[in-house]
Amino acid sequence: MSITTATNTIIAAAMLFAASSATSVTTISWLTTTSTSSPKATAAAAKLSTSVPVANRAAYTPLAASSSALAASLGERFAAGKPTPDLERAGILIHQLDGMGSSDSSWLPCPEPWCADRLSATLINKQVPYLYSSTARGIVINSTRVSVLCSFSFDGGTDQRICSPPGSSPMCLPGCYRQKNSGAGDDWCDFRKTYDLGFCAWHPEWLQGMMRQQLVGLVAREGLTACGKPQCLYNEVVLDGQAWLAQLPEAVEAFFVPTGAPPSEERAARDARRAFLSRFHVSASNVPMMRLNVASQNAEQIFQAIFD
């Protein structure tokens, strides 16, 4: 996207945002595809996989009495989701395969050192049912088991927000901001400063503001394709990568494929789920396979269990 187009889009969103006196919303970004086929990447992926604390496996407890009960609960949370500071009441947090992680271990962060310190997710609900991909497999995230670093009401281009060395520090927050004048922005979004809402990250405590900004900015971003998608309407929530590993397997509620995904994608999702269950010695009933239909008007049909 050209600088002029980007500027006009941001100004339009800022004007709408200011006029509504709203706060803001969260987004997710997967702008760069990183190959994991190199020996270095393979070794890094293996290191990530073995770094998950073994104790977490035995501590796993199911989140719902059955796959159907979980599907119903997820549908209700999706339908009731709204701008709020409470992540649990905001909607459903998901992560879809984005080309930055391992295709076989889609529940793990990117295996490369520069991006292993974060995991990108998307927050969806009835008001903002926008996915990163309409076909890519993914996981439903237990929002009580994550540590949010920041969020964006659009694709935040977090693959460009890199910390060196990797990890959080007073000068850098992975996927959120870098040192001053680095080009990625170093200030938190402030709804009182509408001029910079296009490039800043939202503080975890300001989730409600991010979500409101997304709703206001939808009109300005209609037709925008700078993210490489037909519509750049999804948000991005950046999770702490190391905290994520420490919370596995309980951080994963279910595996899913969107309605309309090709059969090959569903097979890959099933394979990834089996690998997850084997890796953590978890019963299949505890982490079900789901089909996600964000277009459904019936809360009971948004998530549907797929039985093997």
Phi, psi and chi 1 to 4 in degrees:
 res  aa     phi    psi   chi1   chi2   chi3   chi4
   1 MET       -  136.1  179.8  173.7   60.8      -
   2 SER   -70.0  160.5   68.4      -      -      -
   3 ILE   -61.8  -39.6  -65.9  176.2      -      -
   4 THR   -63.2  -46.1  -59.2      -      -      -
   5 THR   -62.3  -44.0  -57.4      -      -      -
   6 ALA   -62.7  -43.4      -      -      -      -
   7 THR   -63.5  -44.9  -58.4      -      -      -
   8 ASN   -62.5  -40.0  -70.2  -19.6      -      -
   9 THR   -63.5  -44.5  -59.9      -      -      -
  10 ILE   -66.3  -42.4  -68.4  164.3      -      -
  11 ILE   -62.1  -43.3  -69.5  174.4      -      -
  12 ALA   -61.8  -44.0      -      -      -      -
  13 ALA   -64.6  -40.3      -      -      -      -
  14 ALA   -64.4  -40.7      -      -      -      -
  15 MET   -65.0  -43.4  -69.1  175.3   65.9      -
  16 LEU   -63.4  -41.0  -74.5  168.9      -      -
  17 PHE   -64.3  -44.8 -173.2   68.1      -      -
  18 ALA   -65.0  -40.2      -      -      -      -
  19 ALA   -64.8  -30.5      -      -      -      -
  20 SER   -88.8   -8.3   67.4      -      -      -
  21 SER    54.2   34.8  -61.1      -      -      -
  22 ALA   -84.4  177.8      -      -      -      -
  23 THR  -103.8  -96.8  -41.8      -      -      -
  24 SER  -166.7 -177.3  -38.0      -      -      -
  25 VAL  -141.4  173.6 -172.3      -      -      -
  26 THR  -110.8  149.1  -15.7      -      -      -
  27 THR  -138.6  179.0  -52.4      -      -      -
  28 ILE  -138.4  148.1  -59.4  177.1      -      -
  29 SER  -138.0  136.6   66.0      -      -      -
  30 TRP  -138.1   74.9  -59.6  -89.3      -      -
  31 LEU   -90.7  -20.4  -62.4  179.0      -      -
  32 THR  -120.2  135.4  -59.3      -      -      -
  33 THR   -95.8  124.8  -60.8      -      -      -
  34 THR  -112.2  124.4  -58.4      -      -      -
  35 SER   -71.5  139.9  172.9      -      -      -
  36 THR  -115.6   23.8   58.0      -      -      -
  37 SER   -92.4  -10.8   59.3      -      -      -
  38 SER   -73.3  155.0   66.9      -      -      -
  39 PRO   -56.0  -38.6  -26.8   36.5      -      -
  40 LYS   -63.2  -44.6  177.9 -179.1  176.7 -177.8
  41 ALA   -66.9  -39.2      -      -      -      -
  42 THR   -62.1  -43.1  -58.7      -      -      -
  43 ALA   -64.8  -40.3      -      -      -      -
  44 ALA   -65.1  -39.8      -      -      -      -
  45 ALA   -64.0  -40.7      -      -      -      -
  46 ALA   -63.4  -39.4      -      -      -      -
  47 LYS   -64.6  -41.6 -178.3  177.9 -179.8 -179.5
  48 LEU   -62.2  -44.6 -100.6  179.9      -      -
  49 SER   -62.1  -42.1  179.1      -      -      -
  50 THR   -80.3   -7.2   56.4      -      -      -
  51 SER   -83.9   -8.4   67.5      -      -      -
  52 VAL   -69.8  126.0  178.9      -      -      -
  53 PRO   -56.9  128.3  -23.9   34.8      -      -
  54 VAL   -64.0  -33.8  176.3      -      -      -
  55 ALA   -59.0  -29.0      -      -      -      -
  56 ASN   -64.8  -27.8  -72.3  -14.6      -      -
  57 ARG   -66.7  -47.1  -54.5  171.8 -165.0  171.1
  58 ALA   -67.9  -25.0      -      -      -      -
  59 ALA   -82.7   -2.9      -      -      -      -
  60 TYR   -65.2  134.3 -175.3   85.2      -      -
  61 THR  -131.8  139.4   54.4      -      -      -
  62 PRO   -64.0  146.1   23.5  -34.0      -      -
  63 LEU   -87.9  -18.1  -65.1  171.5      -      -
  64 ALA  -144.5  153.9      -      -      -      -
  65 ALA   -66.6  -24.5      -      -      -      -
  66 SER  -155.0  166.6   68.4      -      -      -
  67 SER   -61.1  -39.8  -61.1      -      -      -
  68 SER   -66.0  -38.4  -61.8      -      -      -
  69 ALA   -66.6  -39.4      -      -      -      -
  70 LEU   -66.0  -43.3  176.5   59.6      -      -
  71 ALA   -58.8  -42.3      -      -      -      -
  72 ALA   -65.6  -41.8      -      -      -      -
  73 SER   -64.0  -43.0  174.5      -      -      -
  74 LEU   -64.0  -40.3  -67.6  173.8      -      -
  75 GLY   -63.4  -40.3      -      -      -      -
  76 GLU   -65.4  -42.0  -68.5  172.9   -0.1      -
  77 ARG   -66.8  -37.2  -75.6  157.2   50.0 -169.1
  78 PHE   -63.1  -47.5  177.9   92.2      -      -
  79 ALA   -66.8  -32.5      -      -      -      -
  80 ALA   -92.1   -8.3      -      -      -      -
  81 GLY   -59.5  143.0      -      -      -      -
  82 LYS  -161.1  168.0   59.7 -177.8 -179.7 -179.0
  83 PRO   -58.8  121.1  -28.2   37.9      -      -
  84 THR  -161.7  154.1  170.9      -      -      -
  85 PRO   -72.6  -14.1  -17.1   31.6      -      -
  86 ASP   -92.3  110.9 -174.2   -8.4      -      -
  87 LEU   -60.1  -34.5 -174.2   58.1      -      -
  88 GLU   -64.9  -30.8  -68.2 -176.7   66.9      -
  89 ARG   -98.8    0.7  -63.5 -169.6  -62.9  113.8
  90 ALA   -82.9  -20.5      -      -      -      -
  91 GLY   144.6 -145.7      -      -      -      -
  92 ILE  -115.7  130.3  -55.0  -63.7      -      -
  93 LEU   -96.9  126.9 -161.6   59.3      -      -
  94 ILE  -132.0  158.6   63.2  171.9      -      -
  95 HIS  -128.8  128.7  167.3   73.5      -      -
  96 GLN  -111.4  151.2  -71.2 -177.2  -85.4      -
  97 LEU   -56.2  122.7 -165.6   67.9      -      -
  98 ASP  -122.3    8.8   53.5   15.5      -      -
  99 GLY    85.6   -4.8      -      -      -      -
 100 MET  -102.9  -12.5  -66.7 -179.8   65.4      -
 101 GLY  -111.9 -171.3      -      -      -      -
 102 SER   -82.3  132.2  168.1      -      -      -
 103 SER   -67.9  -24.3   59.6      -      -      -
 104 ASP   -86.7  -26.6  -63.0  -35.7      -      -
 105 SER  -123.6   66.1  -57.9      -      -      -
 106 SER   -68.2   -6.5   53.4      -      -      -
 107 TRP   -88.6   -4.7   62.9   87.4      -      -
 108 LEU   -97.3  152.4  -68.8  175.5      -      -
 109 PRO   -65.9  172.8  -19.6   32.6      -      -
 110 CYS   -52.7  134.8  164.5      -      -      -
 111 PRO   -79.3  -11.1   30.2  -36.8      -      -
 112 GLU   -79.0  142.5  -61.7  -70.1  -12.6      -
 113 PRO   -54.3  -35.8  -26.6   36.1      -      -
 114 TRP   -71.9  -17.7   65.3  -90.2      -      -
 115 CYS  -128.8    5.4   55.1      -      -      -
 116 ALA   -73.9   -9.2      -      -      -      -
 117 ASP   -87.7    5.0   51.1    8.9      -      -
 118 ARG  -150.6  162.2   87.3  -70.0  -64.2  -86.7
 119 LEU  -137.0  126.4 -178.9   77.4      -      -
 120 SER   -86.9  140.1  -73.8      -      -      -
 121 ALA  -137.3  169.1      -      -      -      -
 122 THR  -127.3  137.4  -53.9      -      -      -
 123 LEU  -100.8  119.9 -178.5   60.4      -      -
 124 ILE  -122.9  148.7   58.9  172.7      -      -
 125 ASN  -157.1 -175.4   59.2   40.0      -      -
 126 LYS   -62.2  -33.1 -172.8  174.8 -178.2  179.1
 127 GLN   -75.5  -32.9  -63.6 -178.2   51.3      -
 128 VAL  -131.8   76.0  -74.1      -      -      -
 129 PRO   -86.7   33.2   35.1  -37.1      -      -
 130 TYR   -93.1  123.3  -52.2  109.6      -      -
 131 LEU   -94.7  155.9  -56.0  178.4      -      -
 132 TYR   -64.2  -37.5  163.2   71.4      -      -
 133 SER  -141.8  139.4  168.5      -      -      -
 134 SER   -82.0   -5.0   61.3      -      -      -
 135 THR  -131.2  -18.8   58.7      -      -      -
 136 ALA   -72.2  139.5      -      -      -      -
 137 ARG   -67.7  162.3   59.0 -168.7 -178.5  -84.4
 138 GLY  -166.7 -168.9      -      -      -      -
 139 ILE  -129.8  148.1   54.9  175.5      -      -
 140 VAL   -91.7  127.8  178.1      -      -      -
 141 ILE   -98.0  136.2  -64.2  172.3      -      -
 142 ASN   -77.6  106.1 -179.4   -7.7      -      -
 143 SER   -66.6  -14.7   58.6      -      -      -
 144 THR   -84.1   -5.2   68.0      -      -      -
 145 ARG  -115.4   20.3  -65.3  -79.6 -178.5  167.9
 146 VAL  -124.7  160.0  -62.2      -      -      -
 147 SER  -118.6  112.0  176.0      -      -      -
 148 VAL   -82.6  129.3  176.2      -      -      -
 149 LEU   -87.3  -43.3  -64.4  177.5      -      -
 150 CYS  -171.6  180.0   66.8      -      -      -
 151 SER  -150.7  162.9   63.3      -      -      -
 152 PHE  -135.8  145.6  -61.0   85.3      -      -
 153 SER   -84.0   10.6   60.0      -      -      -
 154 PHE  -154.2 -176.8   47.3   86.3      -      -
 155 ASP   -68.3  112.5 -172.1  -47.4      -      -
 156 GLY   -79.4    2.0      -      -      -      -
 157 GLY    58.6   41.0      -      -      -      -
 158 THR   -69.8  -15.1   55.9      -      -      -
 159 ASP   -69.5  -12.9   59.8  -25.5      -      -
 160 GLN   -99.2   -5.0  -57.9  -61.2  -44.9      -
 161 ARG  -101.8   79.3  -62.2  171.6 -174.4 -104.6
 162 ILE  -109.0  138.0  -57.1  168.9      -      -
 163 CYS   -97.7  137.5  -65.3      -      -      -
 164 SER  -133.2  110.4 -178.0      -      -      -
 165 PRO   -70.2  163.0   28.5  -37.0      -      -
 166 PRO   -59.3  152.0  -24.0   35.8      -      -
 167 GLY   107.7  166.8      -      -      -      -
 168 SER   -77.2  146.1  -58.8      -      -      -
 169 SER  -156.1  169.9   72.1      -      -      -
 170 PRO   -59.4  -22.3  -26.8   37.0      -      -
 171 MET  -101.6   -8.9  -65.9  -62.8  -68.6      -
 172 CYS  -155.1  137.7 -171.8      -      -      -
 173 LEU  -124.9  117.2 -163.5   60.3      -      -
 174 PRO   -50.9  127.0  -26.5   35.7      -      -
 175 GLY    75.9   -3.1      -      -      -      -
 176 CYS  -114.1  -60.7  -57.6      -      -      -
 177 TYR  -155.1  159.7   61.7   79.8      -      -
 178 ARG  -121.5 -172.5  -61.5 -175.3  -62.9 -166.3
 179 GLN   -57.1  154.6  -68.8   86.0  -19.1      -
 180 LYS   -55.4  140.2 -167.9  173.2 -178.2   61.9
 181 ASN    65.7   21.7  -61.1  -36.6      -      -
 182 SER   -85.8  -11.2   63.8      -      -      -
 183 GLY   101.5  -11.4      -      -      -      -
 184 ALA  -102.1   -7.5      -      -      -      -
 185 GLY    89.8  139.8      -      -      -      -
 186 ASP  -127.8    7.7   64.1  -33.6      -      -
 187 ASP  -111.3  149.0  -66.2  -35.4      -      -
 188 TRP   -74.8  151.2  -69.1  114.3      -      -
 189 CYS   -61.4  143.4  -71.7      -      -      -
 190 ASP  -137.5  115.8 -176.3  -18.7      -      -
 191 PHE   -62.0  -12.5   67.2   89.9      -      -
 192 ARG   -83.1  -10.6  -64.8  166.4  -62.8 -177.5
 193 LYS  -117.5   76.7  -58.5  176.9 -179.1  178.2
 194 THR   -66.0  -16.7   56.8      -      -      -
 195 TYR   -72.0  -20.1   60.2   83.5      -      -
 196 ASP  -114.8   14.8   66.5   -3.1      -      -
 197 LEU   -68.9  -14.5  -68.8 -179.3      -      -
 198 GLY   -76.8  -18.3      -      -      -      -
 199 PHE  -124.3   -9.7  -60.9  102.4      -      -
 200 CYS   -91.0  162.7   55.9      -      -      -
 201 ALA  -100.5  150.7      -      -      -      -
 202 TRP   -94.8  132.7  -74.7   92.8      -      -
 203 HIS   -62.4  145.2 -169.8  -79.2      -      -
 204 PRO   -52.3  -32.4  -27.2   34.9      -      -
 205 GLU   -74.9  -11.4  -65.6 -178.9   -2.1      -
 206 TRP  -108.1   35.8  -62.5  -14.0      -      -
 207 LEU   -58.2  -39.5  179.7   67.3      -      -
 208 GLN   -60.8  -40.1 -176.0  175.7   24.6      -
 209 GLY   -63.2  -42.3      -      -      -      -
 210 MET   -60.5  -44.1 -179.1  -77.2  -77.3      -
 211 MET   -66.3  -38.0  -61.5 -178.0   73.0      -
 212 ARG   -67.8  -38.0  -73.4  177.9  175.3  172.2
 213 GLN   -63.4  -38.4 -175.9 -169.7    9.8      -
 214 GLN   -61.8  -45.1 -177.5 -178.5   13.8      -
 215 LEU   -61.3  -42.5  -71.2  172.5      -      -
 216 VAL   -69.2  -37.5  171.7      -      -      -
 217 GLY   -80.0   -7.9      -      -      -      -
 218 LEU   -59.4  -38.8  -69.7  178.5      -      -
 219 VAL   -65.4  -44.1  176.1      -      -      -
 220 ALA   -67.6  -28.7      -      -      -      -
 221 ARG   -94.9    1.4  -68.1 -157.9  -56.3  -80.5
 222 GLU   -57.5  121.7 -172.2   70.9   31.3      -
 223 GLY    88.2   -7.0      -      -      -      -
 224 LEU   -69.7  130.6 -177.3   64.0      -      -
 225 THR  -126.4   18.8   58.7      -      -      -
 226 ALA   -63.5  -22.2      -      -      -      -
 227 CYS   -79.9   -2.5   60.2      -      -      -
 228 GLY    86.9    9.0      -      -      -      -
 229 LYS  -114.8  160.8  -52.7  -70.0 -179.2 -177.6
 230 PRO   -56.9  -35.3  -27.2   36.3      -      -
 231 GLN  -141.4  128.0  -67.1  -74.5  -10.1      -
 232 CYS   -96.0   60.4  -55.7      -      -      -
 233 LEU  -103.0  -10.1  -58.3  179.1      -      -
 234 TYR   -77.0  159.6   56.0   90.3      -      -
 235 ASN  -103.2  179.4   60.2   45.2      -      -
 236 GLU  -140.8  126.7 -177.2  169.9   12.2      -
 237 VAL  -114.3  124.3 -179.7      -      -      -
 238 VAL   -97.8  121.8 -175.7      -      -      -
 239 LEU  -104.0  150.2  -52.1  178.3      -      -
 240 ASP   -68.9  120.7 -174.3  -51.7      -      -
 241 GLY   -64.6  -43.6      -      -      -      -
 242 GLN   -70.1  -39.2  -67.4  -54.1  -53.1      -
 243 ALA   -64.1  -35.4      -      -      -      -
 244 TRP   -61.7  -47.7  169.9  -99.7      -      -
 245 LEU   -59.4  -39.2  -67.8  175.9      -      -
 246 ALA   -67.9  -19.8      -      -      -      -
 247 GLN  -101.2    2.6  -69.1  -64.3  -33.0      -
 248 LEU   -76.9  143.7  -69.9  174.2      -      -
 249 PRO   -91.3   -4.7   35.1  -37.9      -      -
 250 GLU   -66.6  -15.9  -68.7 -168.4  -35.2      -
 251 ALA   -72.0  -13.7      -      -      -      -
 252 VAL  -105.5  119.4  177.8      -      -      -
 253 GLU   -88.8  -35.9  -68.1 -164.9   71.9      -
 254 ALA  -166.6  163.6      -      -      -      -
 255 PHE  -104.1  152.1  -77.9   70.6      -      -
 256 PHE  -150.4  163.4   75.5   88.7      -      -
 257 VAL  -131.7  143.0  -72.3      -      -      -
 258 PRO   -69.8  151.2  -17.6   31.6      -      -
 259 THR   -58.0  132.4  -62.2      -      -      -
 260 GLY    96.3   -4.4      -      -      -      -
 261 ALA   -65.5  143.2      -      -      -      -
 262 PRO   -65.3  156.1   24.3  -34.2      -      -
 263 PRO   -53.7  -35.5  -27.2   36.2      -      -
 264 SER   -63.6  -34.1   58.6      -      -      -
 265 GLU   -71.6  -39.2 -168.2   68.9   14.3      -
 266 GLU   -65.7  -39.9 -177.2  169.6  -33.1      -
 267 ARG   -62.4  -41.7  -72.4 -166.5  -63.1  -89.4
 268 ALA   -65.1  -37.2      -      -      -      -
 269 ALA   -65.8  -40.7      -      -      -      -
 270 ARG   -64.1  -41.8  -70.0  177.7 -178.1  -87.0
 271 ASP   -63.4  -42.0  -69.5  -17.7      -      -
 272 ALA   -63.9  -39.9      -      -      -      -
 273 ARG   -65.1  -44.0  173.9  172.7  168.5  -95.7
 274 ARG   -60.7  -39.9  -68.1 -169.6 -170.8   99.8
 275 ALA   -64.0  -39.3      -      -      -      -
 276 PHE   -64.2  -47.5  178.4   86.0      -      -
 277 LEU   -60.8  -40.8  -62.1  177.0      -      -
 278 SER   -68.7  -41.0  175.4      -      -      -
 279 ARG   -61.9  -38.2  173.7   71.6  179.7   83.8
 280 PHE  -108.2    4.1  -64.0  103.9      -      -
 281 HIS    56.5   47.2  -53.7  -72.5      -      -
 282 VAL  -105.0  142.3  175.4      -      -      -
 283 SER   -68.8  143.2  169.5      -      -      -
 284 ALA   -59.9  -30.8      -      -      -      -
 285 SER   -71.0  -19.3   60.9      -      -      -
 286 ASN   -80.8  -28.0  -71.0  -15.6      -      -
 287 VAL  -130.7   84.3 -176.2      -      -      -
 288 PRO   -74.6  168.1   28.4  -35.5      -      -
 289 MET   -98.2  131.5 -176.6   73.2 -162.2      -
 290 MET  -125.9  158.1  -59.4  -83.3 -174.3      -
 291 ARG  -113.5  129.9 -177.4  168.9  -74.3  112.2
 292 LEU  -106.1  123.9  170.6   59.6      -      -
 293 ASN  -123.1   90.4 -179.4    9.4      -      -
 294 VAL   -70.9  -13.5  -66.3      -      -      -
 295 ALA   -87.2   -9.5      -      -      -      -
 296 SER   -67.4  139.6  175.5      -      -      -
 297 GLN   -91.6   -4.9  -62.7  -59.1  -52.5      -
 298 ASN  -104.0  116.2 -173.8  -18.5      -      -
 299 ALA   -57.0  -30.1      -      -      -      -
 300 GLU   -74.6  -12.1  -63.6 -179.2   -4.4      -
 301 GLN  -113.0    4.2  -63.7  179.5   -3.7      -
 302 ILE   -67.8  -47.5  -64.5  169.8      -      -
 303 PHE  -114.7  128.2  -75.6   89.7      -      -
 304 GLN  -129.3  130.8  -67.8 -175.8  -50.6      -
 305 ALA   -68.9  138.3      -      -      -      -
 306 ILE  -110.0  120.5  -56.4  174.8      -      -
 307 PHE   -96.3  139.2  -61.2   98.1      -      -
 308 ASP   -70.0      -  -67.1  -36.9      -      -
